[in-house]
Amino acid sequence: ELCDAAIELFDAHVRKAGERPVDDEAVTALFQQLLPQVTRLVALHFQRTLVNRALNRLRGNEEHGALEAALAATESARLEVEVNWR
């Protein structure tokens, strides 16, 4: 579902935007520019969701404190997701 919505957004705002059709080279260039950014967004969202669900699952459990301490130790190191074309 999420992928289908992303494709529809790309079509509506890139391929079918405006009165004239966008040439293939421009579509390719925009796709190559946008895909890494979208991939980064999805990865960061996944990381936040995973951490929050893990904390919620362990809440009230003796392991909750250990997980919070581990997460606090990593807070100073900002997660970076790098996506490059090869």
NORRALIN-V308272 format. One record per pair of residues at least 24 apart in sequence whose C-alpha atoms are under 10 Angstrom apart, sorted by the first residue. I is the first residue (numbers start at 1). GAP is how many residues later the second one is. Records with the same first field share a line. If there is no record, write none. Layout:
I = GAP, GAP
This chain:
6 = 32
10 = 24
32 = 52, 53
33 = 51, 52
35 = 48, 49, 50
36 = 45, 46, 47, 48, 49
37 = 44, 45, 46, 47
38 = 45
39 = 42, 43, 44
40 = 40, 41, 42, 43
41 = 40
42 = 39
43 = 36, 37, 38, 39
44 = 35, 36, 37
47 = 32
